[in-house]
Amino acid sequence: MTLYQFKMLDVDEQYDVVLNKSGIFVDNFINGSQRFNLYAIAKFFVEVEYSVKENRIINLRAFKTGDLLDKYSNINGLI
């Protein structure tokens, strides 16, 4: 599946692909009451954002590179 094909799916199908079918868990990131899980699918990534306050998933973002991916590298902790 390509990033374009993934983005053409409706939201429920996107969640199903990420969480039940093709998503490979890579890492997580915590920022206050927000939790972010990063998944890999083929040659792109999907970030699933969960709100502790609302007790639900509030966002899903698919991307290949960029700032969204940077927060998962622990580069600041290594310097």
N, C-alpha and C positions, 0 to 999 in steps of 0.2 A: 504494500500500500504506500502510495506517495503522500506527501504533505497536502497536496492539492486534493487528492481523493478523500483524505481524512476530513478536510475542511468542508467538503461538499456534503458530508453526512449530517443528519440532524443531530441535535445535542444528545439525545438519548442513545443514539447509535455510537456517537463518539465516546461517551462514558463506557458503553459496553465493550468497545474495542480496547480501550485503555485498561479497564479494570478486570475484564473477564476473558479477553481473547489474546491480544497481541502485545499488550504493554508489559515491559520488563522494568521492574522497580530499579532505580538507579541510586537515588539519595533523597533526603528530606532536609527541610530548612524551617526553622521556627523563628517567627518575628512577633513577639507579644502574644496575642490571642489568635494569630493566624498561623496555620500549618500548611506547608507546601510540600507535595510529593512530586518527584520528578520521575517520569517514565520514558523509556526509549521504545520507539517503534520504527523499525527499518532504519531510515536515515534522517529521522527527525525526533524531537523530544516533545513531550506533553507535560505541562505542569498542572497539577490539580490542587486548587486552593480550598482549604477547609477552615471554617470559622468555629472556634471553640465556643464563643458566646452564642452563636445561632445554632450550634450543633448540626451543621450541614455543610455540604460542599457548596461553595459560592461562585467558583469560577474554574474554567478550564482554558488553557492557552497552549496552542501548538506552534512550534517554532524550530528553526534549524540552529541558529547561533545567536549571539548578542548578549545584551545586558541581563536578560532573564536567566541565561545559563551561568553567568558569572557568579551569582550568589551561591552556587553549589560548589564552587572551588574554594578550598580552604587556604587560599594563598595568603590572606592576611594573618592567619594563625601560624604560618610557617616562617614569617619574617621576624 
